[in-house]
Amino acid sequence: MAIIAFSVETVSAAELPDGALPGVFSTGSRQVRFSIGNLQYCAATDTWRFAPRQYAIVGEDGTGNVGHPTRDGVKSDNLMVSQTYDGWIDLFGWGTSGWQSGAKVTQPWDTDDDPTHYVPQIIIDSVPRPDHYNMEYDFVNLDWGVYNPISNGGNRRGMWRTLTREEWRYILQERPNYENLRGQATINGSHGMVLLPDNWETPWGASFDPGYGLGWDTNEYSYAEWKVLEDAGAVFLPCAGCRTIQNHNLHVENLNTAGHYWSSSSFLGGGLTCAFDLYFNSFIPEMYTYDMRCWGESVRLVMDIR
């Protein structure tokens, strides 16, 4: 494996781009910063935002670890997804940025249970059919962060993007010292995976145990304890689960037990049904697999350091 050396750009909190965390991560050919939280959407106002805290997840009917009517007056429910829903959702079918790609399904509120309806017609009609098509070149606007302004992330199109399958793999298991730069944790009751930036130094008075020895209990933090690590550049990927469709009924599965994060890489080897994602749970550290495009999964955007 070739090791690529980067110079690390350091900035003060005041100089950070809106919506970006301070940690710098190499992806193999680029450097990126992660967004401050998972992507969320409100259909009634057509507003995209990042979750206000990294461990925030919506869940269903107020069962997540984010605002809902009994917690802070913010409505949120992944089972209420619709064109008119006035609360927040955080699970999306692959490529549902709202861009008219030529697919039958393009909108973030769509829950069509036929995964082929998420594929642009030009791909379906291609002879021979390509092995894949990704969120790049002619299809770059499938990417939620490219096509949409993020209200608390600069509020301009084209500022953010989704990691490729290869970039997820590089961050988790190919960059130098990767074994010591990842681990499982629980923050304020929310389970997930911690990723540390390339040149990590644990702040004085804080602690982090890499790996997965005790599952979600490997690291346990209150919000105040986590904030010290976050300010030093740590990233947390919460287990927001996934939204599935069974007999035309929506279900949220694996809430707080597994993470399902879309990549920008499609997969046509098994037909027109799947795209690549990152999956992890308490005993599988990471798996670069593929799921049905119609499944609602988490989106965590990054910003390229230029």
C-alpha positions in Angstrom: 0.0 0.0 0.0 1.4 3.4 -0.9 1.4 5.9 1.9 0.5 9.4 0.7 1.9 12.3 2.8 -0.2 15.4 3.4 0.4 18.6 5.1 -2.3 19.2 7.7 -4.2 22.5 7.5 -5.0 23.8 11.0 -7.5 26.5 11.7 -9.1 28.1 14.7 -12.8 27.4 15.5 -13.6 30.9 14.2 -12.0 30.1 10.9 -13.7 26.8 10.3 -16.3 26.7 7.4 -19.9 26.8 8.6 -21.0 23.3 9.5 -17.5 21.7 9.5 -15.7 19.9 12.3 -12.0 20.7 12.8 -10.5 17.3 12.2 -8.6 16.6 9.0 -8.9 13.2 7.4 -7.0 11.8 4.4 -9.1 9.7 2.0 -6.2 8.4 -0.2 -6.0 11.3 -2.7 -7.7 14.2 -0.8 -8.2 15.7 2.6 -11.6 16.3 4.0 -13.5 17.6 7.1 -16.7 15.9 8.2 -19.9 17.8 8.8 -21.1 18.5 12.4 -23.8 15.9 12.2 -25.8 13.5 10.0 -27.9 15.1 7.2 -31.5 15.9 7.9 -34.4 17.2 5.8 -37.8 18.9 6.3 -40.1 18.5 3.3 -42.6 21.2 4.2 -40.0 23.9 4.1 -37.6 22.1 1.6 -34.8 22.7 4.1 -31.6 20.6 4.5 -29.5 20.8 7.6 -26.9 19.0 9.7 -28.0 17.4 13.0 -27.2 19.9 15.7 -25.1 17.3 17.6 -23.1 14.4 16.3 -24.9 11.8 18.3 -28.4 13.1 17.2 -30.6 10.6 15.4 -34.3 10.8 14.5 -35.5 7.3 14.8 -39.3 6.8 14.6 -42.1 8.4 16.6 -39.7 10.2 18.9 -37.6 7.2 19.8 -34.3 8.7 18.5 -31.7 10.8 20.4 -32.8 14.1 18.9 -35.5 16.6 19.4 -39.1 15.4 19.3 -42.3 16.8 20.8 -41.6 15.6 24.4 -37.9 16.6 24.4 -37.4 20.0 22.9 -40.4 20.8 20.7 -38.7 19.8 17.5 -40.8 17.3 15.5 -39.0 14.4 13.9 -40.0 10.9 12.6 -38.6 8.7 9.9 -42.0 7.0 9.5 -43.8 10.2 8.7 -41.8 10.9 5.6 -43.9 12.6 2.9 -43.9 15.7 0.7 -45.8 17.7 3.3 -44.3 16.4 6.6 -43.2 19.4 8.7 -40.7 17.6 10.8 -37.2 16.2 10.3 -36.1 12.9 8.8 -32.5 11.6 8.5 -32.8 8.4 6.5 -32.8 8.6 2.7 -33.0 6.4 -0.4 -29.8 6.4 -2.5 -29.4 9.4 -4.7 -32.6 11.2 -3.5 -31.1 14.7 -3.6 -34.1 16.1 -5.5 -32.3 16.4 -8.8 -34.3 15.2 -11.8 -32.0 12.5 -12.9 -34.4 10.7 -15.2 -35.2 8.1 -12.5 -38.8 7.6 -11.4 -37.7 8.3 -7.8 -35.6 11.4 -7.1 -37.0 13.2 -4.0 -35.8 12.8 -0.4 -39.4 12.0 0.8 -39.9 9.2 -1.8 -40.4 5.7 -0.3 -41.0 3.6 -3.5 -40.3 0.0 -2.7 -38.9 -0.8 -6.2 -35.1 -0.1 -6.1 -34.9 0.0 -9.9 -37.1 3.2 -9.8 -34.1 5.0 -8.3 -31.9 4.4 -11.4 -31.9 7.0 -14.2 -33.6 5.7 -17.4 -30.5 6.4 -19.4 -28.6 3.8 -17.3 -31.4 1.3 -17.6 -31.5 1.7 -21.4 -27.7 1.6 -21.9 -26.4 -1.3 -24.1 -24.1 -2.6 -22.8 -25.1 -1.6 -19.3 -22.2 -0.2 -17.3 -20.9 -2.0 -14.2 -21.7 1.0 -12.1 -22.5 4.7 -12.1 -21.5 7.0 -9.3 -22.4 10.4 -7.9 -19.9 12.1 -10.3 -19.6 13.6 -13.7 -23.0 13.5 -15.4 -24.6 12.2 -12.1 -22.8 14.4 -9.6 -26.1 16.1 -8.7 -27.4 12.9 -7.2 -25.2 13.8 -4.3 -27.2 15.5 -1.6 -24.4 17.8 -0.6 -23.5 18.8 -4.2 -27.1 19.6 -5.3 -28.5 21.2 -2.2 -27.6 24.2 0.0 -27.3 23.0 3.6 -28.9 25.6 5.9 -26.3 25.4 8.7 -23.5 24.3 6.4 -22.8 27.4 4.3 -26.2 27.5 2.7 -24.7 27.2 -0.9 -24.8 24.3 -3.3 -21.7 22.4 -4.1 -20.0 22.8 -0.7 -20.3 19.2 0.5 -20.2 15.7 -0.9 -20.6 12.0 0.0 -17.6 9.8 0.4 -17.0 7.0 -2.1 -16.8 3.4 -1.1 -13.0 3.5 -1.5 -12.7 6.6 0.7 -14.7 5.1 3.5 -12.4 2.0 3.3 -9.3 4.2 3.3 -10.3 6.2 6.4 -11.3 3.1 8.4 -8.7 0.5 7.4 -5.9 1.8 5.1 -4.6 5.2 6.3 -1.5 5.1 8.5 -2.2 4.2 12.2 -5.8 3.5 11.4 -6.1 0.8 14.2 -5.6 3.6 16.8 -7.9 6.1 15.1 -11.3 4.3 15.4 -13.4 2.7 18.1 -16.9 2.2 19.4 -18.5 4.5 21.9 -21.7 5.6 23.6 -22.4 9.3 23.9 -25.4 10.4 26.0 -26.9 7.0 25.3 -26.3 7.0 21.6 -24.2 4.1 20.2 -21.9 4.5 17.3 -18.4 4.7 15.9 -15.7 7.2 16.7 -13.2 8.3 13.9 -10.2 10.3 14.8 -8.3 12.7 12.4 -4.9 11.8 10.9 -2.7 13.7 13.4 -4.7 12.9 16.5 -3.5 13.9 20.0 -5.8 13.1 22.9 -6.6 16.3 24.8 -5.3 16.6 28.4 -7.8 15.1 30.8 -9.7 13.2 28.1 -9.5 9.5 27.2 -10.1 7.3 24.2 -9.7 3.5 23.8 -9.3 2.4 20.2 -11.0 -0.7 19.0 -14.1 -2.7 19.9 -13.2 -4.8 22.9 -16.3 -3.9 24.9 -18.6 -3.1 22.1 -20.5 0.2 22.7 -19.1 0.3 26.2 -15.5 0.6 24.9 -15.8 4.4 25.4 -18.6 6.0 27.3 -19.1 9.8 27.4 -21.4 12.4 28.6 -22.0 15.3 26.2 -19.5 17.5 28.2 -16.8 14.7 28.0 -17.4 14.2 24.3 -17.3 17.9 23.5 -13.6 17.9 24.5 -12.8 15.2 21.9 -15.1 16.8 19.3 -13.3 20.2 19.7 -10.1 18.4 19.0 -11.4 16.9 15.8 -13.1 13.6 16.7 -16.0 12.4 14.5 -19.0 10.3 15.7 -21.2 8.2 13.4 -24.3 7.3 15.4 -26.3 4.2 14.8 -29.4 5.7 13.2 -30.5 2.4 11.8 -32.3 2.1 8.4 -35.8 2.5 7.0 -37.1 -0.5 5.1 -40.2 -1.1 3.2 -42.1 -4.3 3.7 -45.5 -4.9 2.0 -45.7 -1.2 1.3 -45.3 -0.5 5.1 -42.3 1.5 6.5 -40.2 0.2 9.3 -37.1 1.6 11.1 -34.7 -1.2 11.9 -31.5 -1.4 13.9 -32.1 1.9 15.7 -29.2 2.5 18.1 -27.8 -1.0 17.2 -26.2 -0.5 13.7 -25.0 2.2 11.4 -25.9 2.3 7.7 -24.1 5.1 5.8 -24.5 5.6 2.1 -21.4 6.0 -0.2 -21.5 7.8 -3.5 -20.7 4.5 -5.3 -23.4 2.5 -7.0 -23.4 -1.2 -7.7 -25.0 -2.8 -10.8 -23.3 -6.2 -10.6 -26.4 -7.7 -9.0 -28.8 -5.9 -11.3 -30.3 -2.4 -10.8 -31.2 -2.7 -7.2 -28.2 -1.8 -5.0 -25.6 0.8 -4.0 -22.6 0.5 -1.7 -22.7 1.6 1.9 -20.7 1.4 5.1 -22.3 -0.9 7.7 -21.2 -1.5 11.3 -22.6 -2.8 14.6 -21.3 -3.8 18.0 -19.4 -6.9 16.7 -18.7 -6.0 13.0 -16.3 -3.0 13.0 -16.9 -2.2 9.4 -18.2 -3.8 6.3 -18.3 -2.2 2.8 -21.4 -3.9 1.5 -24.4 -2.9 -0.6 -28.1 -2.4 0.2 -31.3 -1.8 -1.7 -31.4 1.8 -3.1 -35.0 2.1 -1.7 -33.8 1.6 1.9 -33.5 4.8 3.9 -30.0 5.2 5.3 -27.8 7.8 6.9 -25.9 10.4 5.0 -22.8 12.0 6.5 -21.3 14.6 4.2 -17.7 15.9 4.0 -16.0 19.0 2.7 -12.9 18.9 0.6 -9.9 20.9 1.9 -8.7 22.9 -1.0 
